[in-house]
Amino acid sequence: MSSNTGETLLALLTGAIIGAGVGILYAPAKGSETRKRIGDEAQKAGERLKEGVEETATKLSKKAQEARSSFEEKLSDTLEGASDKADDILLALERKLEGLRKENAKLSK
């Protein structure tokens, strides 16, 4: 999902609301009917906007969870690899230390 999805959805709904309002205002009807129609259209637009916001929030939440899972997996792999390398380094140092101790023992005699 692109980062402009929410802005695009908002612009689309705003345009629909304005268009419906202008259409109602220019339609030949009594004032009370026009006000009722404007109210009805505003309520419908509000419901559509709410649904759009909820859908966008759900998608964003899902994407955030996927990103978090991916990050945690990569972090775990990285830490495991680093731990393996640290073990290898410690083993090599222990071998080197043992070799130095043996050489030191030979030189001490």
N, C-alpha and C positions, 0 to 999 in steps of 0.2 A: 504494500500500500504506500502510495507516495505521500509526502508530507503536506501536500496541498489538498488532500481529499476533503478535510474538514472545511477549509476555506471555500472550495468549489461547491460543496453541499450547501453551505450557508448562502453563498451568492445565488445559487439556483433557487433556493427557497425564498430568499428575499425578492428576487425577480418575479417569482410566481405570486407572491403576496401582493406586490405592487401592481402587477398586471391584473389580478383579480379585482383589486380595489378600484383601479381605474375603470375596468369594464363595468363594474357594478355602479359606479358613480355616474357613468354616461348612459346607463340603461334607463329607459323611461319607466319609472315606478314611483309610487308614493314614498314619502320620506320615511315612514315607519317601516315599510317593506325594505327599503334600501338599507336602513340601519340594521335591520334583522339579518339581511343577507351579508352585510359587512361583518357583523358579529359571528355569523355561522362560518364564513370563509376564514376569518381570523382564528377561530377555534380549530378548524380543520388544519390550517397552516401550522398552528401551534402544535397540534398532535403530530403532524408530519415532521416538524422540526425535532420534537422530542424523540420520535422513533429514530430519526437520522442520528441524533446525538448519542442515543443509546447504542445504536449499531456501531457507530464510530468508536465509542468508548470500549465496546466489547472487542472489536478488532484490535484496537491499540493495546488492550490488556493482554490479548492472546499473543500479539507480537512481542510485548515486553516479557511475557513468560517464556516464550521460545528463545528470546535473546538471553535471558537469564540462565536457562537450562544449557544453552550452547556455551555460554561463558563459564559456567560451573564445570562443565565437562572438559573444556580446554584447560582450565586452571588445574583440575585434577590430573589431567595427562601431563601437564608441565611440571607439577609438583612431584609426580611419580618419577618422571624422567630425571628431575634434579636430584631426587633421593637416590636413584640408582647410580647416578654419576658421583654423588658424594660418597656412596659406599665403595665404589671403584677407587676413588682417590684415597680414601682411608686405608683400604686394603694395600694399595701400592705403597703408601707411606709406611705402613706397618712392615711390609717386606723390606723396604729400604732401611728402616730402623734396625730390623733384625740383622740384616747384612752388615750394617755399621757396627753393631754390637759384637758380631763374630770377628770382624776385622780388628776391632779395638782389643778384644780378648787375645788375639794372636800377637798383636803388637805389645801387649802388657807382659807377655811371658818372656 
